[in-house]
Amino acid sequence: MSQQVNVTVFDGAAAPVSHTLVPVGNRAVKQELIAEWREMLSTVPAYAQIKARTSLVRMNSGIYRVSVTAEVPVMESVSGANAAGYTASPKIAYTNVVQFVGYFHERSTIAERRLARQLLVNFLNNVTVTTPAATTGPVSELVDQLVHPS
């Protein structure tokens, strides 16, 4: 089983910025394995950090359900103190969420799951050239090998 480690990802900004997501734990809820990561910026409250989560569950039908979720909270703008000198605490205005969910038959192979994942990745990136599929990292191990970080 792979070890849950820091993950560095780039955002989609015009000048890409890297975000390091730190493991904040993993747990089992009934039959579902869940691992979570969070950015650890010292200037942003913990509840407002960028988050990622992976999930693996073998359903009663024998089908494996894998999911990868990214959450990007957007903070309200604070425009300073009121007449009494009070400044409101920062709050989340809304959260943008993106999720990949895959359903894989128990007889599916690593190559078949990798093909499905890579087709989606290439579609999302509008890739029109041959790009080798990633074979390491928490998402490729989750989808391709059905291995969840511990």
Buried (B, 14 or more C-beta within 10 A) or exposed (E): EBEBEEBEBEEEEEEEEEBEBBBBEBEEEEEBBBBBBBBBEEEBEEEBBBBBBBBBBBEEEEBBBBBBBBBBBEEEEEEEEEEEEEEEEBEEEEEEEEEBEBEBEEEBEEEEBBBBBBEEBBEEEEEEEEEEBBEEEBBBBBBBBBBBBE
